[in-house]
């Protein structure tokens, strides 16, 4: 794997969405490429910060019911 390929997989790697083959190639690459390793660590840090700062709201039950009702309606 080269840097371009690793860059293309970076987001999926941070999210844990790589196939086993992609994960193995990605890990092997970042073990030997300090630039990609640093970028991967920064992306992980950024995702962690976003998770800590995000505010989640519970949808009102009336909205949930409306959405569920729509999903039962044929198009």
N, C-alpha and C positions, 0 to 999 in steps of 0.2 A: 504494500500500500504506500502511496506517496502522499505528500501534504495536501494536494488538491482533493484527493479521495477522502482523506481524513477530515478536511474542512467540510466536505459535503455531508459527512456522517455525524458531525459534531453535535448538532441539536438532538438528533435521535439518540446519540450516545449519552448525553446528559439526561435524557428522559428515560433511559433504559429500554429503548425500543429497537435495538439492533438485533439481527439474527445472530445465532451463535457464531457463524462464520464471520460476519461483519465485526462482531465484538472482539473475536480473537485477532483479526487483522488490525483493528483499531488500537487495541491495547498494545500489540507488538510495535506498532508505529510510534505511539506516544512514549513508549519506553526508550526509544532511540532518537526521538526528535524533541529537543527541549522547547522549541517554539510551539509546536502543537500541544505538548504537555501543558505548558503555561496557559495557552488559550483554553484548553479543556478545563483546567482548574478554575480559571476566571469565570467560565460559563457556568460551572457548578456553583460557584459562589454567588453569582448573579441570580440563579434560579432559587437558591436558598433564601436570599434576601427578599426576593419577590414573594415567596411563600410565607415568610414571616410577616410581611407588611400587608398582605391582601386581607381585605375585610369581606367576610362572607355573610350574606343575608339569606334568611330562610324565606322562600317564596310563600306568599299568603295561600292558604288552602284553596281559596276561590280561584286563584290563577292556576294552581295545579289541577283542579277539577276541570277548568275550562280547556286546558291543554289536553288532558286525558280524554275529554269529550270529543275534541277535534280529531284525535287520533282514531276514534271509533267511527268517524264519518267517512264514507267512501268518497274518493275524489271524482 
